[in-house]
Every structure is written in C-alpha cells, then in structure tokens.
Amino acid sequence: MEQGKSHDYTDRVGDYNLLGDENPQLTKFDKRLPCFGCGIGLLLGCLCPLIWYCAAILYLCKYYDKDPRERSGLAACAIAALVCTILASIVVAIIFL
C-alpha cells in the first residue's frame, strides 16, 4: 500500500469494496438512550443521592469511554453529588455549630 492511501483498492473485475464505517463497533452508538436521553440515574438521584456518588465514581474512572453518550449524564451526576455534599455539610454545620 502506498503512503498517503488509507485503503488498498484493487481494479479487478467483480471485486467490490463496501463503503462505510471502518469499525463496525461504532454503529452501536446510533441507538437512542432510554428515558429520552435524560438519564435515569439523574432522575433517581433525587430520591437517593447515593446514585449520584456511584455515577461520579464511574465518571472519574472514565466509564464514558465505553459509551460516549453517557459522558454528559455522568458529569451532571458528579456535579449533583458535589452540590449535595456541599449543602449537606452546610446543614450539618448550622445544626451542630
């Protein structure tokens, strides 16, 4: 293969090359996320903030490399966990001080 070409095409009769994604694994991200893309973890986190901390750990461990569509939801959960922690520490400081 010559330098500068990304594919090795031949001009033989009857030999066809399909055009499309080079990596078929990329097509798995074409499906939509459940819950209208809103993220079930963010919604359920309002009832149980422990879910936000689990999502924050997943975000810090770069779980979004497996599914890039989850990156914004995991980041939102990490921010929600941070805000929840700050508010809880302020409430505890007001009550006990």
GUBA-90987 format. One record per residue (C-alpha): residue in one letter; x, y, z. Coordinates in steps of 0.1 Angstrom, whole numbers. Example, Ala and Ser with C-alpha at 12.3 -4.5 7.8 and 13.67 -1.06 7.14 Angstrom:
2
+------+-------+-------+-------+
| code |     X |     Y |     Z |
+------+-------+-------+-------+
|    a |   123 |   -45 |    78 |
|    s |   137 |   -11 |    71 |
+------+-------+-------+-------+
end
This chain:
97
+------+-------+-------+-------+
| code |     X |     Y |     Z |
+------+-------+-------+-------+
|    m |     0 |     0 |     0 |
|    e |    14 |    34 |    -9 |
|    q |    19 |    60 |    16 |
|    g |   -10 |    85 |    19 |
|    k |   -37 |    60 |    10 |
|    s |   -59 |    47 |    37 |
|    h |   -74 |    18 |    18 |
|    d |   -60 |    -9 |    -5 |
|    y |   -83 |    -9 |   -35 |
|    t |   -78 |   -32 |   -65 |
|    d |   -92 |   -28 |  -100 |
|    r |  -101 |   -64 |  -106 |
|    v |  -134 |   -72 |  -123 |
|    g |  -161 |   -84 |   -98 |
|    d |  -142 |   -73 |   -68 |
|    y |  -163 |   -48 |   -48 |
|    n |  -154 |   -28 |   -17 |
|    l |  -181 |   -16 |     6 |
|    l |  -180 |    20 |    17 |
|    g |  -190 |    28 |    52 |
|    d |  -176 |    27 |    87 |
|    e |  -142 |    11 |    90 |
|    n |  -151 |     0 |   126 |
|    p |  -185 |   -18 |   129 |
|    q |  -183 |   -13 |   167 |
|    l |  -191 |    24 |   161 |
|    t |  -227 |    17 |   149 |
|    k |  -238 |     6 |   184 |
|    f |  -239 |    42 |   194 |
|    d |  -265 |    50 |   168 |
|    k |  -293 |    38 |   191 |
|    r |  -310 |    64 |   213 |
|    l |  -306 |    64 |   251 |
|    p |  -335 |    53 |   272 |
|    c |  -357 |    78 |   290 |
|    f |  -355 |   104 |   262 |
|    g |  -317 |   107 |   268 |
|    c |  -324 |   123 |   302 |
|    g |  -307 |    97 |   322 |
|    i |  -324 |    75 |   347 |
|    g |  -296 |    79 |   372 |
|    l |  -300 |   117 |   373 |
|    l |  -338 |   114 |   379 |
|    l |  -335 |    86 |   405 |
|    g |  -307 |   105 |   423 |
|    c |  -333 |   130 |   435 |
|    l |  -348 |   101 |   456 |
|    c |  -315 |    85 |   466 |
|    p |  -284 |   108 |   462 |
|    l |  -261 |    77 |   467 |
|    i |  -267 |    70 |   430 |
|    w |  -251 |   104 |   421 |
|    y |  -219 |    93 |   440 |
|    c |  -218 |    60 |   421 |
|    a |  -221 |    79 |   389 |
|    a |  -194 |   103 |   400 |
|    i |  -171 |    73 |   406 |
|    l |  -179 |    60 |   371 |
|    y |  -172 |    94 |   356 |
|    l |  -138 |    97 |   374 |
|    c |  -129 |    61 |   362 |
|    k |  -137 |    72 |   326 |
|    y |  -166 |    48 |   321 |
|    y |  -177 |    71 |   293 |
|    d |  -150 |    57 |   271 |
|    k |  -172 |    26 |   267 |
|    d |  -202 |    47 |   257 |
|    p |  -196 |    83 |   249 |
|    r |  -233 |    92 |   250 |
|    e |  -231 |    87 |   288 |
|    r |  -205 |   114 |   294 |
|    s |  -228 |   144 |   299 |
|    g |  -251 |   124 |   322 |
|    l |  -222 |   111 |   343 |
|    a |  -208 |   147 |   345 |
|    a |  -242 |   160 |   356 |
|    c |  -244 |   134 |   383 |
|    a |  -209 |   142 |   395 |
|    i |  -219 |   179 |   398 |
|    a |  -251 |   170 |   416 |
|    a |  -232 |   149 |   441 |
|    l |  -208 |   178 |   447 |
|    v |  -237 |   202 |   453 |
|    c |  -254 |   177 |   475 |
|    t |  -223 |   172 |   496 |
|    i |  -218 |   210 |   500 |
|    l |  -254 |   215 |   510 |
|    a |  -253 |   186 |   535 |
|    s |  -221 |   199 |   551 |
|    i |  -236 |   234 |   554 |
|    v |  -268 |   219 |   570 |
|    v |  -247 |   198 |   594 |
|    a |  -226 |   229 |   603 |
|    i |  -256 |   250 |   610 |
|    i |  -273 |   224 |   631 |
|    f |  -243 |   214 |   653 |
|    l |  -225 |   248 |   655 |
+------+-------+-------+-------+
end
